Amino acid sequence: MRAHQIMTRGCITVTPHTTIEEVARIMLDRHISGLPVLDDAARLIGVVSESDFLRRSEIGTGRKRPAWLQFFLGPGKAASEYVHERGRRVEDVMTRDPITIGESTPLEEIVCLMEKNDIKRLPVMSGNTLLGIVTRSNLLQAVASIAHEIPDPTADDDHIRDRILRDVRNTDWTPIGFEVTVRKGIVHLHGLISTDQARQAAIVAAENTAGVKAVHDHLCLIDTWSGFYVNSPEDMKAAG
């Protein structure tokens, strides 16, 4: 999937001259956590978000640094913080020159940008034109929408088994003697594992395979030192 498939189009924007009170009210009324900032020529110049309101004099959260540290930071830094904490317009608090993406940017790259730069939203641009915005909420919606995708027409029992075996055997945690049986979309997992994390990973791999209706865990946990093994929780429960 790419940015244009999940982005919010026609997103609300503000100008650098919008007041702090007005932008806060827009965020609260529209239940949004950030807004692109456009200048008079409709060019993107910044983003204003909830985090820009964390350090504000009105609520007593302005930075309080010891005098010695303030000395090393210099008057420029102190002046910038003063403006950010007491400024009355968006241009005083916004993040300038925000990171942007194109409409064909893959979701993997979007997530990497968000993680690397610790940001929650990315404006989507075509040249100098703002097309929309991708937020973490859009990514969450994309995950939720997977359940409504068209079923895989090749998801018969043999294909399901082959896909699970291929996916799990290509990992570093493959169960010893790993085997899969499938009947009418019901999957049974067999083999020996050394950690419960490997059990959960194998179950997830099966659950993520198209056509799977249910997964039954028969993976035995083995102590690699003693050779002692314990049946799966599901099998122990069935045995009473």
ROLUMVEX-774913 format. One record per residue: residue in one letter; x, y, z of N, C-alpha, C in turn. Coordinates in steps of 0.1 Angstrom, whole numbers. Each point is the difference from the previous one (the first is absolute). Layout:
// residues N
A, X, Y, Z, X, Y, Z, X, Y, Z
...
***
This chain:
// residues 240
M, 8, -12, 0, -8, 12, 0, 9, 12, 0
R, -6, 11, -5, 8, 13, -1, -8, 11, 6
A, 6, 12, 1, -5, 11, 8, -14, 4, -6
H, -2, 1, -13, -12, 4, -5, -12, -9, 3
Q, 3, -12, 4, -11, -10, 3, -5, 2, 14
I, 7, 6, 9, -4, 1, 14, -1, 15, 5
M, 5, 9, -8, 1, 14, 5, -13, 7, 2
T, -1, 9, 9, -12, 9, 2, 1, 11, -10
R, -10, 1, -9, 0, 10, -11, -8, 12, 6
G, 2, 12, -6, -7, 12, 4, 1, 3, 14
C, 12, -2, 6, 2, 2, 14, -1, 14, 4
I, -4, 3, 12, -1, 14, 5, 14, 6, 1
T, 1, 12, -4, 13, 7, 2, -2, 13, 7
V, 11, 6, 5, 0, 13, 6, 11, 8, -6
T, 0, 13, 3, 11, 9, -5, 9, 4, 12
P, 12, 5, -3, 9, 4, 10, -6, 11, 10
H, -10, 7, -5, -6, 11, 8, -12, -5, 8
T, -4, -13, -2, -11, -5, 9, 4, 1, 14
T, -9, 4, 9, 3, 1, 14, 1, -13, 7
I, 8, -1, 11, 1, -12, 8, -13, -5, 4
E, -9, 10, 5, -13, -4, 5, -8, -7, -11
E, 0, 6, -12, -8, -5, -11, 5, -14, -4
V, 13, -2, -1, 5, -13, -5, -3, -11, 11
A, 1, 4, 13, -3, -10, 10, -15, -4, 0
R, -9, 10, -3, -14, -3, -1, -3, -9, -12
I, 7, 2, -11, -2, -8, -12, 4, -14, 3
M, 11, -2, 7, 5, -14, 3, -10, -7, 9
L, -5, 7, 10, -10, -6, 9, -13, -3, -6
D, -5, 9, -8, -13, -1, -7, 0, -11, -10
R, 11, -1, -7, 1, -10, -12, 7, -13, 5
H, 4, -1, 12, 7, -12, 5, 12, -4, -8
I, 9, 10, -3, 12, -2, -7, 12, 5, 8
S, 11, -6, -2, 12, 3, 8, 10, 9, -7
G, -2, 3, -13, 10, 8, -7, -6, 6, -12
L, 6, 11, -5, -5, 7, -11, 11, 5, -9
P, -1, -1, -13, 10, 6, -9, -2, 16, 0
V, 11, 7, -1, 0, 14, 0, 4, 5, -14
L, -9, 8, -7, 2, 5, -13, 2, 15, 0
D, 9, 5, -8, 1, 15, -1, -10, 5, -10
D, 1, 13, -2, -10, 7, -9, -1, -5, -14
A, 11, -7, -4, 1, -5, -14, -3, -15, 0
A, -6, -5, 11, -4, -14, 2, 12, -10, 0
R, 11, 5, 3, 12, -9, 2, 2, -5, 14
L, 3, -12, 1, 2, -6, 13, 13, 6, 7
I, -2, 5, 12, 12, 6, 6, 2, -6, 14
G, -9, -8, 5, 1, -6, 13, -11, -9, 4
V, 1, -5, 12, -11, -9, 6, -1, 4, 14
V, -12, 2, 5, -2, 3, 14, -8, -12, 6
S, 5, -5, 12, -6, -12, 6, -1, 2, 15
E, -7, -10, 6, -2, 0, 14, 13, 2, 8
S, 11, -6, -5, 13, 1, 7, 5, 14, 1
D, -5, 9, -9, 4, 14, 0, -6, 8, 12
F, -10, -7, 7, -7, 7, 11, 4, -5, 13
L, 10, -9, 0, 4, -6, 13, 7, 10, 9
R, 8, 8, -6, 8, 10, 8, -7, 14, -2
R, -9, 3, 9, -7, 13, -2, -1, 7, 14
S, 2, 13, -1, 0, 8, 13, -14, 0, 6
E, -11, -1, -8, -14, 1, 5, -3, -11, 10
I, 6, -12, -2, -2, -11, 9, 12, -3, 9
G, 9, 9, 0, 11, -2, 9, 10, -11, -3
T, 1, -3, -13, 10, -11, -4, 12, 5, -7
G, 2, 13, 0, 12, 5, -6, 13, -6, 5
R, 10, 0, -8, 13, -6, 5, 6, 8, 11
K, 5, -7, 10, 7, 7, 11, 14, -7, 1
R, 10, 7, -5, 14, -5, 0, 8, 7, 10
P, 10, -6, 6, 9, 7, 10, 8, 10, -8
A, 5, 10, 7, 7, 12, -6, 12, -5, -8
W, 8, -10, 6, 12, -4, -7, -3, -6, -14
L, -11, -8, 0, -3, -6, -13, -5, 10, -10
Q, -8, 10, 5, -5, 11, -9, 12, 8, -6
F, 11, 1, 8, 11, 7, -4, 7, -7, -12
F, 1, -13, 0, 6, -8, -10, -9, 0, -13
L, -13, 0, 2, -9, -1, -11, 0, 13, -8
G, 2, 11, 7, 1, 13, -6, -13, 7, -1
P, 0, 13, -3, -12, 9, -1, -9, -4, -12
G, 6, -5, -11, -8, -4, -11, -10, -11, 3
K, 5, -10, 7, -9, -11, 3, -11, 4, 10
A, 4, 8, 10, -9, 5, 10, -11, 8, -7
A, 4, 9, -9, -10, 8, -7, -10, -8, -8
S, 5, -11, -7, -8, -8, -8, -10, -7, 9
E, 4, -5, 11, -9, -7, 9, -10, 10, 6
Y, 4, 12, 2, -10, 10, 5, -11, 2, -10
V, 4, 1, -12, -10, 2, -11, -9, -12, -1
H, 5, -12, 1, -8, -12, -2, -9, -2, 12
E, 4, 4, 12, -9, -1, 12, -10, 11, 2
R, 2, 11, -7, -9, 12, 2, -5, 6, -13
G, 4, -5, -11, -5, 5, -13, -15, -2, -1
R, -6, 9, -8, -15, 0, -1, -4, -5, -14
R, 9, -3, -9, -4, -4, -14, 7, -14, -3
V, -6, -7, -10, 6, -12, -4, 14, 0, -4
E, 4, 11, -7, 14, 1, -4, 10, 1, 12
D, -5, 2, 12, 9, 1, 11, 3, -14, 6
V, -9, -10, -3, 2, -13, 6, 2, -12, -10
M, -4, 3, -12, 0, -11, -10, 14, -6, -3
T, 0, -12, -5, 13, -7, -4, 1, 4, -15
R, 11, 7, -3, 3, 5, -13, 6, -10, -9
D, -1, 1, -13, 6, -9, -10, -2, -14, 3
P, -13, -5, 1, -3, -13, 4, 4, -11, -10
I, 3, -12, 5, 3, -11, -9, -13, -3, -8
T, 1, -2, -13, -11, -3, -8, 2, -13, -8
I, -11, -5, -6, 1, -12, -9, -8, 3, -13
G, 2, -9, -10, -7, 1, -12, -12, -10, 1
E, -9, 1, -9, -12, -8, 0, 3, -15, -3
S, 12, -3, -6, 3, -14, -3, 10, -6, 10
T, 2, 7, 11, 9, -5, 10, -6, -13, 7
P, 8, -11, 0, -5, -12, 6, -2, 1, 15
L, -9, -8, 6, -3, 1, 14, 12, -3, 9
E, 8, -10, -5, 12, -3, 7, 10, 12, 2
E, 1, 8, -10, 8, 12, 1, -6, 10, 9
I, -13, 1, 0, -8, 10, 8, 3, -4, 15
V, -2, -13, 3, 2, -4, 14, 15, 3, 5
C, 9, -3, -9, 15, 3, 3, 2, 14, 3
L, -6, 9, -8, 2, 14, 2, -6, 5, 14
M, -12, -6, 3, -7, 4, 12, 9, -5, 12
E, 5, -12, -1, 8, -5, 12, 13, 7, 1
K, 7, 2, -11, 13, 7, 0, -1, 14, 5
N, -10, 7, -3, -1, 14, 3, -10, 3, 12
D, -5, -11, 5, -10, 1, 11, -11, 10, -3
I, -7, -2, -11, -11, 9, -4, -12, -9, -3
K, -12, 6, 1, -12, -7, -1, -8, 3, -13
R, 5, 9, -8, -7, 4, -12, 10, 4, -11
L, -4, -2, -13, 8, 4, -11, -8, 6, -11
P, 2, 12, -3, -8, 6, -12, 4, -7, -13
V, -10, -1, -8, 2, -7, -13, 0, 11, -11
M, 11, 1, -7, 2, 11, -10, 1, -5, -14
S, -5, 9, -9, 3, -2, -15, 6, 13, -4
G, 13, 1, -1, 7, 13, -2, -2, 8, 12
N, -6, 12, -2, -2, 10, 11, -15, -1, 5
T, -7, -10, -6, -14, -1, 4, -3, -10, 10
L, -7, 4, 11, -3, -10, 11, -12, -8, -5
L, 2, -13, -1, -11, -9, -4, -8, -6, 12
G, 7, -2, 11, -7, -6, 12, 10, -2, 11
I, -3, -8, 9, 9, -3, 11, -2, -14, 5
V, 11, -7, 3, 0, -13, 6, 3, 0, 14
T, -8, -5, 9, 2, 0, 14, 1, -15, 5
R, 3, -2, 13, 1, -13, 5, -14, -6, 0
S, -10, 8, 2, -14, -4, -1, -3, -6, -14
N, 5, 6, -10, -2, -6, -14, 6, -14, -1
L, 12, -1, 6, 6, -14, 0, -8, -10, 8
L, -6, 4, 11, -8, -8, 8, -13, -4, -8
Q, -5, 9, -7, -12, -3, -9, 4, -10, -11
A, 12, 2, -5, 4, -10, -11, 1, -14, 6
V, 5, -1, 12, 1, -13, 6, -14, -6, 2
A, -9, 8, 5, -14, -5, 2, -7, -4, -13
S, 3, 7, -11, -6, -3, -13, 4, -13, -6
I, 11, -6, 5, 5, -12, -6, -11, -11, 1
A, -8, 0, 11, -10, -10, 2, -11, 0, -10
H, -1, 11, -8, -10, 1, -10, 5, -2, -14
E, 13, -4, -1, 5, -2, -13, -6, -13, -7
I, 1, -1, -13, -6, -11, -7, 8, -13, 3
P, -7, -11, 3, 7, -12, 4, 9, -5, -12
D, 10, -7, 4, 10, -5, -10, -7, -13, -6
P, -2, 1, -14, -6, -12, -6, 8, -13, 0
T, 13, 1, 3, 8, -12, 0, 2, -5, 15
A, -8, 5, 9, 1, -4, 14, -6, -13, 3
D, 3, -11, -7, -4, -13, 3, 9, -6, 10
D, -3, -12, 5, 8, -6, 11, 15, -2, -3
D, 2, -5, -12, 14, -2, -4, 8, 13, -1
H, -6, 10, -6, 7, 13, -1, 2, 6, 14
I, -10, -1, 9, 2, 5, 13, 12, -7, 7
R, 0, -13, -1, 11, -8, 7, 14, 5, -6
D, 1, 0, -13, 12, 4, -6, 5, 14, 4
R, -9, 9, 1, 3, 14, 4, 5, 1, 14
I, -7, -7, 9, 4, 0, 14, 14, -6, 2
L, 2, -12, -7, 13, -6, 1, 11, 9, -5
R, -2, 6, -12, 10, 9, -6, 3, 12, 9
D, -10, 6, 6, 2, 12, 8, 7, -3, 13
V, -4, -11, 6, 7, -4, 13, 14, -5, -2
R, 2, -8, -10, 13, -7, -2, 10, 10, -4
N, -4, 12, -4, 9, 11, -5, 4, 9, 12
T, -3, -4, 12, 3, 8, 12, 11, -6, 8
D, 5, 8, 10, 11, -5, 9, -6, -8, 12
W, -13, 0, 1, -6, -7, 12, -9, -12, -4
T, 3, -5, -12, -8, -12, -5, 0, -11, 10
P, -12, -5, 4, -1, -12, 9, 7, -12, -6
I, 6, -8, 8, 6, -12, -4, -11, -10, -5
G, 3, -6, -12, -10, -9, -5, -13, 6, -3
F, 0, 13, -4, -13, 7, -2, -8, -6, -11
E, -13, -3, 3, -9, -5, -10, -14, 7, 2
V, -7, 0, -11, -13, 7, -1, -10, -9, -7
T, -12, -2, 6, -11, -6, -6, -11, 9, -1
V, -8, 0, -12, -11, 9, -2, -11, -8, -6
R, -12, 3, 6, -12, -6, -5, -12, 10, 0
K, -5, 3, -11, -10, 10, -2, 3, 13, 8
G, 13, 4, -2, 4, 13, 6, 4, -1, 14
I, -2, -11, 7, 4, -2, 14, 15, -5, 0
V, 8, 8, 7, 15, -3, 0, 4, -6, 13
H, 8, -11, 0, 7, -6, 11, 15, 1, -1
L, 6, 6, 10, 14, 2, 0, 7, -11, 9
H, 11, -6, -5, 7, -10, 8, 15, 2, -1
G, 7, -4, 11, 14, 2, 0, 5, 3, 14
L, 13, 2, 2, 6, 3, 12, 6, 14, 1
I, -3, 8, 10, 5, 13, 2, 8, 2, 13
S, 9, 9, 0, 8, 2, 12, -5, 13, 8
T, -9, 8, -6, -5, 12, 7, -15, 1, -3
D, -7, 6, 9, -14, 3, -2, -2, 11, -11
Q, 11, 9, -1, -1, 10, -11, -1, -6, -14
A, 8, -12, -1, -1, -7, -13, -14, -5, -3
R, -6, -5, 11, -14, -5, -1, -9, 11, -5
Q, 1, 12, 6, -9, 11, -4, 3, 4, -14
A, 13, 0, -4, 3, 5, -13, -5, -10, -11
A, 0, -13, 3, -5, -10, -9, -15, 1, -2
I, -7, 3, 11, -14, 2, 0, -4, 12, -8
V, 8, 11, 2, -3, 12, -8, 2, -2, -15
A, 11, -7, -3, 3, -3, -14, -12, -8, -7
A, -6, -9, 8, -11, -8, -6, -12, 9, -1
E, -3, 8, 11, -12, 9, 0, 0, 10, -12
N, 12, 4, -4, 2, 10, -10, -1, -6, -14
T, -2, -13, -1, 0, -6, -13, -15, 0, -6
A, -1, 5, -12, -14, 1, -6, -7, -14, 0
G, -12, 0, 4, -8, -12, -1, -1, -7, 13
V, 8, 3, 10, 1, -7, 13, -12, 5, 8
K, -8, -10, 5, -12, 2, 8, 3, -1, 15
A, 9, -9, 4, 4, -2, 14, 13, -7, 1
V, 7, 2, 11, 14, -6, 2, 0, -7, 13
H, 4, -13, -1, 2, -8, 12, 15, -3, 3
D, 4, 3, 12, 14, -1, 4, 3, -13, 7
H, 9, -8, -7, 4, -13, 6, 16, 1, 1
L, 5, 11, 1, 15, 2, 1, 4, -3, 14
C, 10, -9, 2, 5, -4, 13, 12, 9, 4
L, 0, 4, 12, 11, 8, 5, 11, -9, 6
I, 12, 1, -5, 10, -10, 5, 12, 8, 6
D, 5, -6, 11, 12, 5, 7, 12, -6, -8
T, 7, 9, -6, 12, -5, -9, 11, -6, 8
W, 0, 2, 14, 11, -6, 8, -4, -14, 4
S, -12, -1, 5, -4, -13, 6, -8, -9, -10
G, -6, 6, -10, -8, -7, -10, -14, -2, 5
F, -3, 5, 12, -14, -1, 5, -9, 10, -8
Y, -12, -5, -3, -9, 8, -8, -14, 1, 6
V, -7, 11, -3, -13, 2, 5, -10, 2, -12
N, -11, -7, 0, -10, 2, -10, -5, 14, -1
S, -6, 4, -11, -6, 13, -1, -11, 3, 10
P, -3, 12, 4, -11, 3, 9, -13, -5, -5
E, -2, 0, -13, -12, -4, -6, -2, -15, 2
D, 11, -8, -3, 0, -14, 2, -2, -5, 14
M, 7, 8, 10, -2, -4, 14, -14, 3, 5
K, -6, 10, -5, -14, 3, 3, -9, -10, -5
A, 2, -5, -12, -8, -10, -6, 1, -14, 7
A, 12, -2, 6, 2, -12, 7, -6, 0, 14
G, -4, 12, 4, -7, 1, 13, 11, 0, 11
***
